Amino acid sequence: MSDYNDREILDGLRVLASEEPRQAPKHVETFLLSAFRRRARRRRLTAWVTAAGIGAIAAGIATLVWLAEPMLKRAPVSDRAVASAPAQADSAAEVKYAVIRTDEVASSFYPLPEADALPPLESAMVVRVQLPLASLQLMGFPVNDEAGADPVEADVLLGQDGLARGVRLIQ
Amino acid sequence: MLDSPSLSDGDLLRLISAGDERAFLAFYRRHQGSVFRYALQMSGKQEIAEEVTQEVFLLVMSIAKEYDPNRGSAAAYLYGIARNFVLRCLEREKPYLTVLDEPGSEYANRAAGSHDVLGELTRNERIESLRKAVLALPPAYREVVVLCDLSELEYAEAAGVLGCAIGTVRSRLHRARALLMEKMRASERCTA
């Protein structure tokens, strides 16, 4: 029998390639499909829980506003408060009331994630609330995990429809 | 209905990342054969090939949206993932892997099942010897033979999968074929 040469090796490899099984067994496909379905179900559940969480926060804020409204001491909005309102607010928006004391330091208003989808601001009200740290985290504020469980004071900017547009923290 | 043949791999991967089951199925059916064969040719074991195929497509579900068509074909992308899993499996099974002589291995079964005429037997023996010689190559040489000769990837694609220069692929392939020739000659001398 002749010694092997390059051509014979290549021919042999070609035969080898043509003889190999061309498909993975069916049970691999079945397993992967069920894994894909499990994963899709998990994704849907996660989306639902997130939406429910955001809804609960919005409802919580609305309840706080509703409960706190009679007790709020309303004062005219300072120039600083109007200037720091979210940028998407209509320039003609009429901001009626706020609860700002001169001894407080307020951050700028941060627009809430879902505020972009709301109608333009025509009139607004700023309401002082106390928010748990977890709510701030869900709104996208960086929160130190080691911080205490005490709620923080914040001003919520409500539009003419009573929906929150922005939040600022008060110190 | 998803018209999968008209959709590119990139389109399918985008749909997969959005949770489209039909897109996943179409993508799987398009590529599973090459991934499975690659893993089988690299490992010589059916169960490793099945495991690698599963792992590759499970990973595809998670990272489909990260695929960038500008960085190479989806096939090369899959070979790259499969390669990592295969090398991990081979490393894990190193102490136990005796593919060439193991009675239960995929190839041993296939060789034992050949009961044809003498010419066919001789041919089968030579192919079987070549298969064993490929599996006995060091992994760095085996993978270029599997990618370029058995899976028929272009040198550039193989270089992309292996993360090396085309020149390296060429030189490894040259060396791998020389090693195969040596092994085949040695095996023939033993037979004689």
HADDOCK unambig.tbl for C-alpha pairs under 7 A between the chains (distance, minus, plus):
assign (segid A and resid 3 and name CA) (segid B and resid 185 and name CA) 6.21 0.50 0.50
assign (segid A and resid 4 and name CA) (segid B and resid 181 and name CA) 5.90 0.50 0.50
assign (segid A and resid 4 and name CA) (segid B and resid 184 and name CA) 6.89 0.50 0.50
assign (segid A and resid 4 and name CA) (segid B and resid 185 and name CA) 6.29 0.50 0.50
assign (segid A and resid 5 and name CA) (segid B and resid 181 and name CA) 6.71 0.50 0.50
assign (segid A and resid 9 and name CA) (segid B and resid 181 and name CA) 6.84 0.50 0.50
assign (segid A and resid 12 and name CA) (segid B and resid 127 and name CA) 6.26 0.50 0.50
assign (segid A and resid 13 and name CA) (segid B and resid 149 and name CA) 6.54 0.50 0.50
assign (segid A and resid 13 and name CA) (segid B and resid 150 and name CA) 6.45 0.50 0.50
assign (segid A and resid 14 and name CA) (segid B and resid 150 and name CA) 6.71 0.50 0.50
assign (segid A and resid 16 and name CA) (segid B and resid 127 and name CA) 6.56 0.50 0.50
assign (segid A and resid 17 and name CA) (segid B and resid 150 and name CA) 4.85 0.50 0.50
assign (segid A and resid 20 and name CA) (segid B and resid 37 and name CA) 6.91 0.50 0.50
assign (segid A and resid 21 and name CA) (segid B and resid 37 and name CA) 6.77 0.50 0.50
assign (segid A and resid 22 and name CA) (segid B and resid 33 and name CA) 5.13 0.50 0.50
assign (segid A and resid 22 and name CA) (segid B and resid 37 and name CA) 6.43 0.50 0.50
assign (segid A and resid 23 and name CA) (segid B and resid 32 and name CA) 6.78 0.50 0.50
assign (segid A and resid 23 and name CA) (segid B and resid 33 and name CA) 4.52 0.50 0.50
assign (segid A and resid 23 and name CA) (segid B and resid 36 and name CA) 6.81 0.50 0.50
assign (segid A and resid 24 and name CA) (segid B and resid 32 and name CA) 6.44 0.50 0.50
assign (segid A and resid 24 and name CA) (segid B and resid 33 and name CA) 6.01 0.50 0.50
assign (segid A and resid 24 and name CA) (segid B and resid 36 and name CA) 5.63 0.50 0.50
assign (segid A and resid 24 and name CA) (segid B and resid 50 and name CA) 6.72 0.50 0.50
assign (segid A and resid 28 and name CA) (segid B and resid 50 and name CA) 6.81 0.50 0.50
assign (segid A and resid 28 and name CA) (segid B and resid 54 and name CA) 6.34 0.50 0.50
assign (segid A and resid 32 and name CA) (segid B and resid 54 and name CA) 6.70 0.50 0.50
assign (segid A and resid 32 and name CA) (segid B and resid 58 and name CA) 6.87 0.50 0.50
assign (segid A and resid 40 and name CA) (segid B and resid 19 and name CA) 5.94 0.50 0.50
